[in-house]
Amino acid sequence: MFLTRALIAAVCALSVAACRGDASRTSVAAASVDRDDYGDTIRVTAPATRIVSLSPVTTEILFAIGAGDRVVGRTHWDTYPAAARAVPDLGNGMQPNVEAILATRPDLVVLYGSPSNRAAALQLRRAGIATIAVRTDHVSDFRRATTWIARAIGDSAAGAVVSDSVEHSIAAATIAAPAGTGPTVLWHLWDAPVMTIGRGSYMSELVAAAGGRNLFDDLEAPSPQVTIEEIVRRNPDYVIAGPSGAESIRQKGAWQAIPAVRAGRILVVDTALVSRPGVRMGEAVRHLRTLLHPDGRR
């Protein structure tokens, strides 16, 4: 589902080309008919030129559609593409500092639509700043977020190019396998308490696309708390973890009760790549597919 660097570059080039054609440019006034994920009307009366993006996914989108030079604020976690790191860091993106945001003189703020960010969105709107709240929790959320953002910068064509390319990259990387087949995986998120991914997590979608089965796909929550005893009972084929999580699993004796851990079947993932449903989703599927099927079998 994620774009390779080359494909991202091609997408950006196409986006810039699209910006030059007035015929392909969509009036930002059309965005006023949309409601964001708080249910608020998106009101953008002119193409946004100074944008604060408070989510790694939306920052990736802005750079991919050729609007990276308009981003004047980001979060700690917005490290892709590399150019995003030069943008001023405004914090972690949750319950943001509204005064710090206003100091950047934005004409658009895009933030994650969590309940904890609602108050900040209301303050920004009262200050006259166009605001878009978007939840990017699933693969299917990507096109909606890209459409809203592209309209806000005045270039729907660029948004369509990026959305189409990401979806194509996902499809190209996805393994077509019968339901109920493939190795089962526990995705380690946290130790105390033990937390993993459930069906509500975007990462569960990644596992399925890569030809695996999420051990706790029967749980609706995105990050449910589970017990070591239940993990042992379900007996996963693999345990997936980030570098620090994998080290913790190896060192803590309780995890040795899990056969996959004792056998060394711990798959270490690039957390920056797989943890967000952004422009590199196709690359993330390929990353997981290589780990789950090292012999190249599909």
N, C-alpha and C positions, 0 to 999 in steps of 0.2 A: 504494500500500500504506500510505501514511501518512495519518493523520487530519488534517483541517484543524483550526484552532484551535476553530472552532465545534463540530465534531464531538467533539473531545476534551472540551470543556466539557460537552457533552450526555452523553458517556460517564461523566464524573465525577459528574454530577448523578444519573444512573441508578445509579451505584455507591453513592453515599451513600444513596439511597432503598432500595437493596437491603440495605444494612447495617442498616436499621431493622427489617427483617422477620425475626423469628427463624426463620420457616419457610424462608426462603431461605438461611439461614446454614448452612454446612457445618462440621461438627466438625473441628477441626484434627487430631484423632486420626487421621483418615483419611489424613493426609499421611505417617504413619509407614510406610505400605505402599509408598511410593515410594522409589526410589533415585535420587540425583542423578547428575550426569555424571562423578563420580569413582567411582560405584558404591556410595556410602555411603548408608545408610538415612537418610531425612529424618525427624528426630524433633522435632516441635514439639508440646508438650503443652498449650499455651494460646495464644490469639491474640497474636502478637508486637506489642509496643507501642513498642519502641526498636530501630530497624533501621538497620544499616550496609549500604549498597548500594555495591559496588565495581565497578560497570559502568554506563555511561550508559544502556544498554538497560533494565536492571532498575530503575534510578532512574526512568526514564520510566514504566515499568509501575506502580511504586508510586504515583506521583502520579496516573496515569490511573485507577487503581482506588480512589482516594479515601484513600490511606494516606500522602500526602505529609507530613502533620504528625507521622508516626511515624518519619520518616527523621532519624537523628542523625549520619550521616556519609556522605560521598560521595567521588568522585574529582575530580581537576582538570577532567576532561572532561565532567562532568555539568552541563550548562548549560541543559538544557531539561527541564521548562518553566522560566520565569524564576525561579519560587519556589525551585527547587532550588539556586540560587546562594547562598541564605541559609543553607544547610546547611553545617556545618563541613567543610572540605576536608581529607581524610586522605591525599592523595597521588595517584599515577597509577593505582592499582588493581592493579598487578602487583608481586608479592613485597611485599605490604603490611606496614606496621609493626604488628605484632600488639599491642604495648603501647599504641600510639595508639588502636587499635580498642577495646581493653578499657577504656581511659579514658573512653569514651563510655557505658559500662555498657549494652551492647546485649543484647537477648535473642534477636536473630537477625542473622546476617551472610549476605549474598548476594554471592558473588564469581564472577568469570569462571573457568570450569573449565579453566584451562591447566595444563600440568605445573609451571610456575614458581610457581603459587599453591597447590600441593598441601600443602607444608609448613605454610603459614599456616593452611589449613583444618584440618589435624590439630591444630595448637596450640590453635586456637579450640575445637575439639571437646573437647580434653583439659581446657580451662578451663570446660567446661560450657555453652558457647554453641552454640545451634542454628545450623547452617551449611548453606547450600545452594550447591553449585557447579553452575553452568549455562553451557553453551557456547551462545552465540547467534550462530551463523555463517551461518545460512540463514533464509529466510522461514519455513520450516516449524518452526523452533525457537521462534518467538514464542509460539505457543499453549502449548507445554509449559512454558516459563518462566513465563508468566502464570498457568497453572494451579497450579504449585507455589507461587508467591508468594501467590496469592489464598488458597489453603488455609492457608498459614502465618499470614495475618492473620485467618483465620476467616471469609472471605467468598468462597466459590467462585462465587456468582452474579455478583459484580462482575467477577471474572476472565473469566467467560464473555461478559459484555456487551462488555468491551474487546476480547477476542479476535475475537468475531463482527464487531464494528465495523471493526477493522483489516483483517480479511480481506475484508470488503465493500468497503472503500475501495480495496484493492489491485485487486480484480476490476473495480471501476468505472473505474479508471485504466488498466488493461491494454489494450494494443492486440492485437486478434486478427488475426494475420498469418500467412500460410503459412510454414512452416519454410524457412530459407535465404533469406528476403527481408529487406529493410530495409538501411540503411546499416551498414557495418562500422566499428567504433570501437576505437581503442587507448585504454585508460584509463591515464594516466600516474600512477604512484605515487611513483617515486623516480628520481633521476638517476644516481647513482654508487654501485652499478651501476644500470643501467636496470631498473626493475621495473614490472610491470603486473598486471592481474588475470587469473586463470585461471578455469577452470570451477568450482573449489572456492570461489570468492568469492561472497558474497551480492550484491556489486555486479554480477556477471555476470548474476544473475537480474534485477536492476533493468533492465539494458540490454535484455534480451529482452522484459521486460514493456512497456518503452517503445517497442518496435518496432525495436530495433537488433540488431546481432550483434557479440558480443565477438570481436575479432580473434584472441585466443588462447584461445578456448573449448575448444580441443583439448588444452590443458594442464590436468592435474588439480589442480595446486597452486593455492592461493588467491592467492598473490602471486609468480609465477615471475620469475626474472631472464631478460631477453631482450637481444638486441643491436639496435643501430640498423640494421644490415645486414638482419636478419630482418624488422624492421618495414618497411623499404623494400621488401623482396621481397613482403611480404603486402599492402602498399599500402592502408592504411585510408582510408575516406572522411572520417573525423573523428578528431581527438585530443581526449580529454576530460582535463581537469586542474583542480585547484583554483587559486585566484588566484595563489599563489606559484609553483606548478608551471608554470602557463601563462606567467608572466613569465620563468621560467628557460628554458623551451623557446624563447621568442622571442629570448632573448639568446645562447644557445649555438649556435654554427655547425653542430655535428654534426647537430642536429635539422633543419636546412634541407635535408638530403638526402631528407626525407620530403615527397612532393608535397603532402599535406594541410597541412603546416606552411607550406610556401612559399605556398600559396594562402590562408592565413589561416583555415583550417577548424579552429580550436581552440575547443572549447566549454568555457567556464568554469563550473564547478558550485559550488554551496553545499556545501562539504565536511561541515559539521555536519549537514546534512540528509540527504545521500546515503550517508554512511559507516557508518551503524548500522541494523540491522534492528529498529527500535523502533516506537513508536506512530505515527510519521509516514511509514510506508512508502508509503502511497497518495499522499501529497504528493510524495514523492521520485520516484515514477514519473511523475507529472504534470510535475514539474520537468524531468526528462530528456526526456520526450516533447516538450515545448515546444522544447527545444534541438535535438532530432534532426529535428523536423518543424515548422519555423517557419511554414510556409505553411498549417498546419492539416490537411494531408492525412494519412490513416491507412493 
